[in-house]
């Protein structure tokens, strides 16, 4: 498959031929025995602070294979804080933070939900053996965060991960079989709304023995919230009224990750750094005013163990973890990993103690573009279909075609589908018999 450019929040920009209509990307994955197939419109779900994107999709079922059994879908958020090979003697290093299960087939009347626009189109596309599912992630559920392992580490890394699983079983409590299950790795990401926040500013001074006046340092960031990939501008004002000579300045962006499970563990990583002696030395009774720019990027930090990332490592669009928005400080343990960022400015003083300050800021995702309104009213799941709709559904369909609504009067009102397989990328060091990890 040709490479495609991705943006920082997981949406994929694909360029089609000018003669073809732009399509709607739909992720697709089938079970190893090809008896059930899951279709999902996105793999990244955004927390907007007042609501979270719902997980809506469709499962295509082979009724001859399922027979008297049922098809279930579940969403699981879990926090792994230890190595897989140590999960022995009943001691597991994993805690489930959120779990929800629904029966998809046969549909239950009590679980009727309004169909989303995507589900309406997929059901028309896939035929009568397709069934929708709909999950709502609670707002207090943690964001997807993964701690980058050291080179050579194998197994699943420490962090919070989300998984959507569809499977065939007699009951929801039965153990699923790999051959008739579909597992999709998804992510819950955070978007911090643009609420007015004070511009970060800090002042500090340092006295020296036999010095007539102190060394004064004032630092300011151009704003409090930054998006992934943006440069951080640091305005530095140094007033040296001391009897010391200042040699150089060191500015760094540090990521702090706190693991809130049982006993707190802390990771600190420098994700961007600048050290310069331009404008130095600053002699006594001299001043310096200058703006420095730094850009924290994952591309420059791929070898650092313990670095917090947004979601699974194998996502091609993974970036540095977003800042954690803490709504309730009494429920910190449910957040799994708390991520914060600070800019540290340090003045190196010749023959004396250095002067350093820190300015906290928020690193997050930009607000996604608004979703276009549906072209028709939402419909409810129903086992009864009218005669015209049943005639349309009875026509054989090709589940891999890009053309949409070839037999519908609404053809041309919706854009086409582009089905993309969930790629399987094996973790380095895994044997061929182990399960694959989703990309």
Wavefront OBJ file of the C-alpha trace (Angstrom):
o trace
v 0.000 0.000 0.000
v 1.355 3.428 -0.900
v 2.462 5.615 1.949
v 0.109 8.396 2.958
v 0.686 11.532 4.978
v -0.841 11.688 8.433
v -1.570 14.588 10.686
v -0.927 14.815 14.416
v -4.302 13.516 15.527
v -4.564 10.373 13.535
v -6.641 11.430 10.526
v -5.148 10.246 7.260
v -4.948 12.524 4.241
v -5.198 10.504 1.027
v -4.998 11.967 -2.442
v -7.204 10.374 -5.051
v -7.324 10.858 -8.761
v -8.994 14.125 -9.688
v -11.538 12.218 -11.716
v -12.675 10.256 -8.654
v -14.726 11.539 -5.761
v -13.029 11.870 -2.383
v -13.872 8.805 -0.271
v -14.652 8.204 3.387
v -11.947 6.089 4.994
v -13.256 3.050 6.854
v -10.984 0.686 8.766
v -11.760 -2.979 8.246
v -10.543 -6.211 9.810
v -11.737 -9.802 9.546
v -11.344 -12.701 11.937
v -8.762 -15.368 10.924
v -11.572 -17.621 9.694
v -13.201 -14.680 7.835
v -16.592 -15.353 9.457
v -16.970 -11.928 11.078
v -15.634 -8.590 9.860
v -15.508 -5.348 11.818
v -15.822 -1.929 10.151
v -14.802 1.224 12.023
v -14.800 4.807 10.789
v -11.887 5.928 12.932
v -9.321 4.576 15.368
v -8.782 7.777 17.367
v -11.591 9.005 19.627
v -11.360 12.502 21.058
v -12.238 13.671 24.561
v -13.525 17.257 24.275
v -13.847 17.680 28.058
v -17.656 17.948 27.813
v -18.157 14.788 25.725
v -16.214 11.939 24.092
v -16.532 10.682 20.527
v -18.709 7.540 20.489
v -17.320 4.285 19.115
v -19.709 3.456 16.287
v -19.229 0.781 13.676
v -20.679 -2.274 11.996
v -19.991 -6.012 12.209
v -20.597 -8.231 9.188
v -21.682 -11.706 10.338
v -21.838 -15.097 8.612
v -25.095 -16.505 10.084
v -24.398 -20.017 8.805
v -21.228 -20.125 10.881
v -22.666 -18.463 13.992
v -25.857 -20.614 13.978
v -27.275 -20.653 17.535
v -24.387 -18.746 19.058
v -24.090 -14.994 19.527
v -21.749 -12.221 18.422
v -20.508 -9.775 21.057
v -18.496 -6.571 20.965
v -16.522 -5.186 23.892
v -14.349 -2.162 24.622
v -11.610 -2.585 27.224
v -9.283 0.052 28.656
v -6.462 -1.455 30.696
v -3.340 -0.199 32.399
v -0.239 -2.379 32.150
v 2.517 -1.479 34.577
v 4.798 -4.518 34.414
v 6.327 -7.030 32.068
v 4.200 -9.790 30.562
v 6.676 -12.514 31.529
v 6.190 -11.612 35.210
v 2.434 -12.288 35.093
v 2.781 -15.571 36.977
v 1.496 -17.160 40.169
v -1.665 -15.093 39.981
v 0.311 -11.849 40.213
v -0.653 -9.727 37.229
v 0.718 -6.318 36.391
v -2.461 -5.188 34.660
v -5.563 -3.371 35.856
v -8.790 -2.982 33.902
v -9.949 0.638 34.047
v -13.048 0.444 31.835
v -14.965 -2.405 30.222
v -18.249 -2.502 28.311
v -19.802 -5.442 26.399
v -22.782 -5.580 24.051
v -24.575 -8.358 22.204
v -24.493 -7.507 18.504
v -26.114 -10.591 16.962
v -28.895 -11.432 17.247
v -29.846 -7.820 18.069
v -31.655 -7.118 21.341
v -34.651 -4.792 21.238
v -33.724 -3.188 24.571
v -30.353 -2.107 23.125
v -31.754 -0.163 20.186
v -29.675 2.928 19.470
v -30.045 5.676 16.886
v -27.959 4.846 13.834
v -25.191 7.299 13.062
v -24.724 8.573 9.526
v -21.754 6.250 9.000
v -23.701 3.219 10.243
v -26.640 3.961 7.935
v -24.351 3.994 4.927
v -22.410 0.909 5.973
v -25.606 -1.078 6.538
v -26.851 -0.171 3.055
v -23.462 -1.054 1.643
v -22.890 -4.380 3.383
v -26.349 -5.916 3.224
v -28.710 -7.652 5.678
v -26.015 -9.558 7.603
v -24.400 -6.363 8.940
v -25.220 -5.222 12.477
v -24.284 -1.955 14.217
v -22.615 -1.388 17.572
v -22.313 1.784 19.622
v -20.194 2.443 22.730
v -19.878 5.561 24.850
v -16.585 6.081 26.672
v -17.047 7.773 30.068
v -15.376 11.133 30.514
v -13.395 9.921 33.518
v -11.756 7.167 31.464
v -7.991 7.723 31.000
v -6.359 8.791 27.766
v -4.217 6.371 25.769
v -0.612 6.700 26.940
v 2.354 4.393 26.334
v 5.779 4.577 27.934
v 8.484 4.049 25.344
v 10.542 0.941 26.198
v 14.290 0.609 25.934
v 15.853 -0.823 22.800
v 15.577 -4.598 22.840
v 12.583 -4.744 25.195
v 9.913 -7.191 24.025
v 6.256 -7.632 24.883
v 3.618 -5.033 25.467
v 4.960 -1.762 26.870
v 3.752 -0.104 30.040
v 0.805 2.199 29.569
v -2.928 2.629 29.065
v -4.345 0.945 25.969
v -7.831 0.553 24.484
v -9.046 -2.450 22.522
v -12.252 -3.089 20.608
v -12.987 -6.811 20.292
v -15.767 -8.612 18.429
v -16.129 -12.355 18.917
v -18.441 -15.357 18.596
v -19.482 -17.143 21.800
v -22.379 -18.822 23.568
v -22.420 -16.132 26.274
v -20.524 -12.914 26.887
v -18.584 -14.592 29.705
v -17.244 -17.402 27.492
v -13.615 -17.279 26.461
v -13.264 -16.081 22.883
v -11.338 -18.078 20.284
v -8.724 -16.302 18.249
v -9.962 -17.801 14.963
v -13.415 -16.215 15.386
v -12.392 -12.934 17.024
v -11.430 -9.507 15.745
v -9.249 -7.299 17.921
v -8.713 -3.649 17.002
v -6.360 -1.317 18.839
v -7.973 2.113 19.247
v -6.978 5.272 21.100
v -8.666 7.841 23.312
v -6.976 11.205 22.833
v -7.542 14.481 24.641
v -8.354 17.839 23.151
v -8.054 20.689 25.615
v -10.473 23.487 24.659
v -9.135 26.960 24.168
v -10.151 28.356 27.522
v -8.489 31.645 28.460
v -5.355 30.863 30.460
v -2.815 33.301 31.877
v 0.417 33.641 29.986
v 3.119 31.694 31.859
v 5.598 34.067 33.474
v 8.093 33.690 36.278
v 10.691 35.868 37.964
v 13.611 34.854 40.164
v 16.705 36.432 41.613
v 19.866 35.217 43.275
v 22.106 36.991 45.747
v 25.849 36.462 45.848
v 28.279 37.193 48.651
v 29.936 40.601 48.406
v 27.596 41.477 45.529
v 25.951 44.926 45.589
v 22.713 43.642 44.005
v 21.182 40.331 42.917
v 21.080 38.588 39.545
v 17.524 38.890 38.179
v 15.881 36.544 35.665
v 12.439 36.933 34.079
v 11.010 34.365 31.633
v 7.746 34.372 29.690
v 6.115 31.959 27.239
v 4.166 33.415 24.327
v 1.078 31.359 25.364
v -0.022 28.625 27.761
v -1.290 25.996 25.306
v 0.649 24.515 22.395
v -0.312 21.967 19.766
v 1.887 19.039 18.826
v 4.559 20.217 16.392
v 4.334 23.885 17.368
v 7.411 25.856 18.412
v 7.605 27.234 21.943
v 8.906 30.793 22.155
v 10.612 31.692 25.431
v 11.255 35.370 26.143
v 14.234 35.733 28.512
v 15.236 38.948 30.281
v 18.458 38.848 32.309
v 19.469 41.767 34.505
v 22.898 41.199 35.974
v 23.430 43.655 38.805
v 25.677 41.205 40.620
v 29.458 40.964 40.632
v 29.352 37.642 38.714
v 29.900 36.905 35.029
v 27.247 34.801 33.298
v 28.708 32.222 30.917
v 25.768 30.800 28.928
v 22.088 29.827 28.979
v 20.466 26.392 28.779
v 16.760 26.027 27.912
v 14.979 22.684 27.866
v 11.468 21.255 27.552
v 10.882 18.470 30.055
v 8.143 15.861 30.150
v 7.052 14.541 33.545
v 5.113 11.250 33.649
v 3.599 10.077 36.941
v 2.341 6.492 37.191
v -0.610 6.573 39.601
v -0.960 2.934 40.564
v -0.305 1.609 44.070
v 3.004 3.429 44.565
v 3.748 6.504 42.525
v 6.630 6.268 40.050
v 7.977 9.243 38.143
v 9.695 9.527 34.774
v 11.401 12.711 33.598
v 12.569 13.130 30.003
v 14.062 16.089 28.170
v 12.245 16.324 24.830
v 13.893 19.500 23.491
v 17.024 21.365 24.556
v 18.975 24.421 23.529
v 22.291 25.607 24.956
v 24.009 28.705 23.655
v 26.579 31.332 24.593
v 25.375 33.820 21.992
v 25.252 37.223 23.697
v 27.408 35.889 26.512
v 29.367 36.383 28.636
v 27.199 38.860 30.484
v 29.456 40.900 32.675
v 28.387 42.705 35.868
v 25.949 45.582 35.327
v 24.934 44.203 31.907
v 21.580 43.012 30.557
v 20.262 40.564 27.969
v 16.839 40.341 26.307
v 16.274 37.573 23.796
v 13.599 35.163 22.488
v 14.521 31.491 22.151
v 12.522 28.905 20.217
v 12.268 25.140 20.856
v 10.102 22.442 19.232
v 9.471 19.206 21.170
v 9.095 16.315 18.703
v 8.999 12.547 19.042
v 11.264 12.210 16.000
v 14.157 13.583 18.073
v 13.472 11.346 21.099
v 12.833 7.824 19.801
v 15.668 6.296 21.851
v 14.571 7.521 25.293
v 13.188 4.894 27.647
v 10.140 5.947 29.688
v 9.053 8.705 27.301
v 5.246 9.005 27.340
v 3.559 8.747 23.934
v -0.018 9.023 22.684
v -1.202 5.439 22.445
v 0.481 2.391 20.953
v 4.015 2.591 19.644
v 3.198 0.945 16.334
v 0.827 3.699 15.175
v 2.476 5.552 12.346
v 1.041 8.818 13.682
v 2.085 8.451 17.302
v 3.437 11.606 18.927
v 4.444 12.813 22.375
v 1.719 12.263 24.941
v -0.678 15.145 25.450
v -0.860 16.899 28.795
v -3.266 15.196 31.188
v -6.308 17.284 32.079
v -7.163 16.478 35.712
v -10.834 17.032 36.459
v -10.850 15.488 39.942
v -7.641 15.230 41.956
v -9.200 12.585 44.235
v -9.421 10.101 41.335
v -5.868 10.340 40.066
v -5.349 6.569 40.262
v -7.999 6.100 37.556
v -5.950 8.186 35.136
v -3.208 5.566 34.898
v -0.438 7.955 33.802
v -0.408 11.718 34.376
v 1.677 13.672 31.864
v 2.838 17.263 32.346
v 5.298 19.572 30.579
v 7.564 22.382 31.758
v 10.103 24.702 30.184
v 13.265 25.010 32.256
v 15.579 28.016 31.853
v 18.989 27.862 33.510
v 21.649 30.596 33.641
v 25.172 29.224 34.036
v 27.178 31.486 36.363
v 30.967 31.524 36.387
v 32.459 30.639 39.784
v 29.074 30.609 41.472
v 25.666 28.939 41.796
v 23.437 28.761 38.754
v 19.955 30.276 38.562
v 17.060 28.183 37.140
v 13.290 28.599 36.744
v 10.470 26.420 35.341
v 7.292 27.361 33.461
v 4.493 24.778 33.101
v 2.453 24.657 29.896
v -0.096 22.446 28.127
v 0.709 20.310 25.085
v -2.360 18.977 23.293
v -4.057 18.298 19.974
v -5.754 20.951 17.832
v -9.517 20.911 17.669
v -10.612 18.554 14.862
v -12.758 19.980 12.059
v -16.496 19.796 12.765
v -18.281 16.679 11.557
v -20.701 17.451 8.707
v -24.354 16.992 9.670
v -26.080 13.809 8.494
v -27.918 14.025 5.184
v -31.029 12.417 6.703
v -32.643 11.848 10.088
v -31.180 9.148 12.307
v -32.906 5.777 11.953
v -33.466 3.203 14.683
v -32.318 -0.397 14.537
v -35.248 -2.606 13.613
v -35.606 -6.229 12.609
v -38.423 -5.311 10.236
v -37.546 -3.807 6.877
v -39.973 -2.387 4.367
v -40.395 -4.161 1.059
v -38.352 -1.743 -1.026
v -35.438 -1.741 1.433
v -35.505 -5.536 1.660
v -35.295 -5.803 -2.123
v -32.208 -3.612 -2.077
v -30.585 -5.633 0.712
v -31.313 -8.951 -1.052
v -29.111 -7.952 -3.986
v -25.605 -9.498 -3.651
v -22.992 -6.938 -2.651
v -19.213 -6.925 -2.851
v -17.875 -5.889 0.562
v -14.597 -4.633 -0.920
v -16.058 -2.300 -3.535
v -15.353 1.400 -3.192
v -18.510 2.387 -5.104
v -21.290 3.207 -2.627
v -25.077 2.859 -2.990
v -24.973 1.394 -6.500
v -28.545 0.182 -6.115
v -29.944 3.012 -3.993
v -31.936 6.023 -4.986
v -29.611 8.009 -2.738
v -26.553 7.234 -4.839
v -24.494 10.321 -5.429
v -25.635 11.993 -2.184
v -22.883 10.326 -0.123
v -19.190 10.114 -0.851
v -17.502 6.763 -1.514
v -15.938 4.403 1.009
v -12.262 3.532 1.007
v -11.785 0.339 3.001
v -8.386 0.052 4.656
v -7.201 -3.094 6.391
v -5.927 -2.803 9.953
v -2.251 -3.627 9.376
v -0.535 -6.187 11.574
v 2.963 -5.277 12.699
v 4.815 -7.775 14.843
v 6.792 -6.432 17.775
v 10.508 -6.900 17.429
v 11.670 -10.022 19.240
v 8.337 -11.860 19.149
v 8.231 -15.408 17.927
v 6.011 -16.367 15.007
v 3.521 -18.101 17.295
v 2.701 -15.015 19.306
v -0.204 -12.712 18.608
v 0.296 -9.730 16.374
v 0.074 -6.143 17.536
v -2.219 -3.737 15.739
v -0.828 -0.830 13.800
l 1 2 3 4 5 6 7 8 9 10 11 12 13 14 15 16 17 18 19 20 21 22 23 24 25 26 27 28 29 30 31 32 33 34 35 36 37 38 39 40 41 42 43 44 45 46 47 48 49 50 51 52 53 54 55 56 57 58 59 60 61 62 63 64 65 66 67 68 69 70 71 72 73 74 75 76 77 78 79 80 81 82 83 84 85 86 87 88 89 90 91 92 93 94 95 96 97 98 99 100 101 102 103 104 105 106 107 108 109 110 111 112 113 114 115 116 117 118 119 120 121 122 123 124 125 126 127 128 129 130 131 132 133 134 135 136 137 138 139 140 141 142 143 144 145 146 147 148 149 150 151 152 153 154 155 156 157 158 159 160 161 162 163 164 165 166 167 168 169 170 171 172 173 174 175 176 177 178 179 180 181 182 183 184 185 186 187 188 189 190 191 192 193 194 195 196 197 198 199 200 201 202 203 204 205 206 207 208 209 210 211 212 213 214 215 216 217 218 219 220 221 222 223 224 225 226 227 228 229 230 231 232 233 234 235 236 237 238 239 240 241 242 243 244 245 246 247 248 249 250 251 252 253 254 255 256 257 258 259 260 261 262 263 264 265 266 267 268 269 270 271 272 273 274 275 276 277 278 279 280 281 282 283 284 285 286 287 288 289 290 291 292 293 294 295 296 297 298 299 300 301 302 303 304 305 306 307 308 309 310 311 312 313 314 315 316 317 318 319 320 321 322 323 324 325 326 327 328 329 330 331 332 333 334 335 336 337 338 339 340 341 342 343 344 345 346 347 348 349 350 351 352 353 354 355 356 357 358 359 360 361 362 363 364 365 366 367 368 369 370 371 372 373 374 375 376 377 378 379 380 381 382 383 384 385 386 387 388 389 390 391 392 393 394 395 396 397 398 399 400 401 402 403 404 405 406 407 408 409 410 411 412 413 414 415 416 417 418 419 420 421 422 423 424 425 426 427 428 429 430 431 432 433 434 435 436 437 438 439
